[in-house]
């Protein structure tokens, strides 16, 4: 009976119990989706270190997880009127070109597992430090904000968009951000996300909160939507490039990606629904622990 659930996936060569991918994805996505992060940045090291999936196709498989898992969370944010559409479009338009470039860089310059882990380690280290710094800096302000919010404070209103800047109202306060600034950031993040296979939300969300001073409760939906759209481009790119780089495994593992996505679909829906009831610093501290642990391991593995 046990052997029926212990399978080998043909493309990745991963052998594991069939319930492991969706279970891990569910737990990870439940927490990370609250901050506008799909959880792909945690699932990638899990696939590489635990499942021993180290070929370049792991990036495409990770983005396939995003495509399947994210719609449930995005739908929940839209239903609750917590989607900042000007920010969403800025993220999508800025990130898409970078994703295509990043996929090419991954295959051309970072095909080896060791070099890729070193790169991934520093990306994760940066994310963890930014999250932790934001928790320390904004702790008191976040507590005060959370204690005074009502249900209507979580609705996005009065959105405006132009070539130079965009604005929206959330929690009784008006927020303004530079459109060219968001475009530039998202283009760079798109390159990194295309290489790493994460869609970029794990990097974009901390930037929006720290540098653009936008509320994490409001940016989560936009970050997830941007990750969803760019992940579609990423999966298509890796599938097409698999015909060009025929000597290495490039195409996503569709079966494994589907299992991760199924668990993530349920996790993101519940995470998006519970987000406004969870203190933002609790979410960030959980992310910090996961990110810094994995980053330290990858960098240590490279230099030892």
Secondary structure, 3 states (H helix, E strand, C coil): CHHHHEEECCCCCCEEEHHHHHHHHHHHHHHHHHHCCCCHHHHHHHHHHHCCCCCCHHHHHHHHHHHHHHHHHHHHHHHCCCCCHHHHHHHHHHHHHHHHHHHHHHHHHCCCHHHHHHHHHHHHHHHHHHHHHHHHHHHHHHHHHHHHCCHHHHCCEEEEECCCEEEEEECCEEEEEEHHHHHHHHHHHHHHHHHHCCCCHHHHHHHHHHCCCCCHHHHHHHHHHHHHHHHHHHHHHHHHHHHHCCCCCCCCCHHHHHHHHHHHHHHHHHHHHHHHHCCHHHHHHHHHHHHHHHHHHHHHHHHC
